[in-house]
Amino acid sequence: MINACNDGTAAAPYLRLDINSGNLFGLPPESSGPIGDDLSKLRAAKAAGFVAVQGADPALARAAGLRHTAGGRVNTVAEALPAAEAAAAAGADCLTLHVGWGMEDDATIDALLIAILRAQEQTRMPTFVETHRATITQDIWRTVQMVRRFPDLRFNGDFSHWYTGLEMVYGDWAEKIAFLAPVFERVRFIHGRIGNPGCMQVDIDTAAEPEGRENRPHVGHFRELWTHSFVGFLRSAKPGDYLPFTPELLVPLYYYARLIRGADGQAREEGDRWQQALKYCTIAKECWAEAQRIVTAWVSAPAAADAAKMR
C-alpha cells in the first residue's frame, strides 16, 4: 500500500508548499503575481519558495527547477490505469483525481476505487481521490462509508467543496468534524482554498475590513480542517513522507474568484490570488506547527502514563 508521497530519504515527515497553476496563469493585470511567459512565472514561483506546481507543463516545470504533481478525472474503471501510467511517465510526484459524477451507486463506486487502488500499486504512483462536488466524494456520509470499505484509500482534501457545498456550519460543527476523523487520517494532499458558507473562494486579506477578515469564523474553520488533516498524516507518517499543500485559487471563468464592481464601474477580482496563496502558506505552516505539537503530546502521554505506573 502507498500511504503517502515519499522523497526516498530519512528526513522527518514534512509539509511541502506547492502551487496550482491557477495561482500563476490567468492573473489579472492588477495582481502582484508573476508576470511574463509561463516559464518566467514558474521561475518566480520557485523563487517565492514553492517546490512543485500542479497543472503546468511538466517540461516547463523542470526547466524552472520545480517538481510537479498531476491531476485528472476517472469516470470509468478503464480510465484508472491510463491516468496513473500517464502521471508516472511524466515523472509526477503524485496524482490527484476527480472520480465519477456523484450519481454512482455503491457497486459502481467500489469498482472505480478498486481500479484506482490497483493502478496505484501497479504504477507505484501515489494517488489521492479529491473531495470535490460533482464526484463520488461530494457528500461526507458517502465518503466516510468509502473509507470503511476501502481503508487504503487516501485523499486530496479540497474542503471548500464540503464547507460551502454542504453548508457544514448549518448544524453541529463539532459533530461533523468528529464524524470526518477517518477522512482526516487519510488526507495526503491538500488543495488550499478558503470559502465561507455561501461562496467557495473568498478573499481573506486582513486589510479588507476594519476587524480583519482573518478573524472571521470560516478562516478558523479551515485552520481546523487543515490541522486535523496534518495530525492524521503525522500520526502514521514515515521518514521521507511529505504532504503537499497546494493553494488552488481559480479564475472567474469557472465562477471561483468573485468579481466586484468598483467605483469606476469596472468589475475586478475580489482579491489578489497570488498574495492570497502566500498567505495560505503562512496559515498552513502555523497549522502544521500546531499539528506537530498535538502529535508530540499524543505520543508523550502514554510514555508519561507508563512512567507514572512505575513510580
Residue, then its C-alpha position, 0 to 999 in steps of 0.5 A: m500500500i502507498n500511504a503517502c508521497n515519499d522523497g526516498t530519504a530519512a528526513a522527518p515527515y514534512l509539509r511541502l508548499d506547492i502551487n496550482s497553476g491557477n495561482l500563476f496563469g490567468l492573473p489579472p493585470e492588477s495582481s502582484g503575481p508573476i508576470g511574463d511567459d509561463l516559464s518566467k512565472l514558474r521561475a518566480a514561483k520557485a523563487a517565492g519558495f514553492v517546490a512543485v506546481q500542479g497543472a503546468d507543463p511538466a517540461l516547463a516545470r523542470a526547466a524552472g527547477l520545480r517538481h510537479t504533481a498531476g491531476g485528472r478525472v476517472n469516470t470509468v474503471a478503464e480510465a484508472l490505469p491510463a491516468a496513473e501510467a500517464a502521471a508516472a511517465a511524466g515523472a509526477d510526484c503524485l496524482t490527484l483525481h476527480v472520480g465519477w459524477g456523484m450519481e454512482d451507486d455503491a457497486t459502481i463506486d467500489a469498482l472505480l476505487i478498486a481500479i484506482l487502488r490497483a493502478q496505484e500499486q501497479t504504477r507505484m504512483p501515489t494517488f489521492v481521490e479529491t473531495h470535490r462536488a460533482t464526484i463520488t466524494q461530494d457528500i461526507w456520509r458517502t465518503v466516510q462509508m468509502v473509507r470503511r470499505f476501502p481503508d487504503l484509500r487516501f485523499n486530496g482534501d479540497f474542503s471548500h467543496w464540503y464547507t460551502g457545498l454542504e453548508m457544514v456550519y448549518g448544524d453541529w460543527a463539532e459533530k461533523i468534524a468528529f464524524l470526518a476523523p477517518v477522512f482526516e487520517r487519510v488526507r495526503f494532499i491538500h488543495g488550499r482554498i478558503g470559502n465561507p458558507g455561501c461562496m467557495q473562494v473568498d478573499i481573506d486579506t486582513a486589510a479588507e475590513p476594519e476587524g480583519r477578515e482573518n478573524r472571521p469564523h470560516v478562516g478558523h474553520f479551515r485552520e481546523l480542517w487543515t490541522h486535523s488533516f496534518v495530525g492524521f498524516l503525522r500520526s502514521a507518517k514515515p521518514g521521507d513522507y511529505l504532504p503537499f499543500t497546494p493553494e488552488l485559487l481559480v479564475p472567474l471563468y469557472y465562477y471561483a474568484r468573485l468579481i466586484r464592481g468598483a467605483d469606476g464601474q469596472a468589475r475586478e477580482e475580489g482579491d489578489r490570488w497570488q498574495q492570497a496563496l502566500k498567505y495560505c502558506t503562512i496559515a498552513k505552516e502555523c497549522w502544521a506547527e500546531a499539528q506537530r505539537i498535538v502529535t508530540a503530546w499524543v505520543s508523550a502521554p502514554a510514555a508519561a502514563d507508563a512512567a507514572k505506573m512505575r513510580 
